Amino acid sequence: MAFANSTNTDIITTTIQSRTRALDDNFTNNNALVQRLDQRGNVKPFSGGNVIMQEIAYNDSTTANVNSYSGFELINIQQNSPISAAQFSICQYAAAVTMSGLEMLQNSGEEAFIDLMEGRIEVAEGQLLNRIGSDIYGTGSGNGGKNITGLGTAVPDTPTSGTYGGISRSSFTFWQSKSYSGVTNGGAAVSAANIQQYMTALAIQLVRGRDKADLLVADNNYYQFYVNSLQAIQRVSSEGSAKDVGAGFASLKFYGGGMAADVVLDGGVYTGGDAIGSWAGATANHMWFLNTSHIYLRPHADRRFVPIGGERQAVNQDAVVKLIGWAGNLTTSNCFLQGVLIA
């Protein structure tokens, strides 16, 4: 079936293709966690398979053979290879760019059409970036379980139960992250008066030698508590180089619990919810303590904000639709060095 202006449909496709790399870059700069992962080289594409496999290493006390010895004492040479893998589903996202035949005719001049088309593409791109960036903080249960397996499951409020990456947390304690509740563990709800005390208490639990949390992501409430707690000493925003995660984000520093970490806001005008058009940033009353050395963004190598398929037109409509798609998931190789501060 012929389109109202087949030349224009070709322009849509080639324009989306030419914007693919820029859109992928914009994604890494649209979310503080993803930006840090990109800086670490932890955005690792995968090329195929029915699931995403993430290798993990852990201590198995039943096979550990490391010990001291003396003289001719026999040394334990039992195999010690506690290396396994967690598995994650491939999540798919798409945004549609739609042009009616009438719009193509009304904007048949190439310059006018390109202006209209680029506006539509920018809207679709922005919505796609915000949706994925928002789902990174969710549990993966949204939209019928089709969303990214986000921090809500990777670093949950209750880390001693449930399954993550196909591994039972109740059966394997090494797969349990840390959770610190202001009311339960600290004795009072989180506030500007106690947030630093609670942050330090949680941070200490996440240190293993030089391995420690490097990125603290807060919602509006906890970020505001932290800012207010610093007013008396007039601590202001970190002014790192353009490569720092604070570039473009409201960012502070936290020095405590044996670490120096960036504290970033991922909230602002986000209003919460899983419904289309009402996407959330970081979950309300949460501050995640993330060791990004062990967190990965795993996009499919062939589905990183690229056009999906060819021409699409309904049999009874004079319109063309182009899809922009992304596929992948957020994975973790170590959970017990991750934590979350909650109410």
Secondary structure by P-SEA (a helix, b strand, c coil): cccccaaaaaaaaaaaaaaaaaaaaaaaaacaaaaaaaaaccbbbbccccbbbbbbbbbccccccbbbbcccccccccccccccbbbbcbbbbbbbbbbcaaaaaaaccaaaaaaaaaaaaaaaaaaaaaaaaaaccccccccccccccccccccccccccccccccccccccccbbbbbbcccccccccccccaaaaaaaaaaaaccccccccbbbbcaaaaaaaaaaacccccccccccccccccccbbbbbbcccbbbbbbbccccccccccccccccccccbbbbcccccbbbbccccccccccccccccccccbbbbbbbbbbbbbbccccccccccc
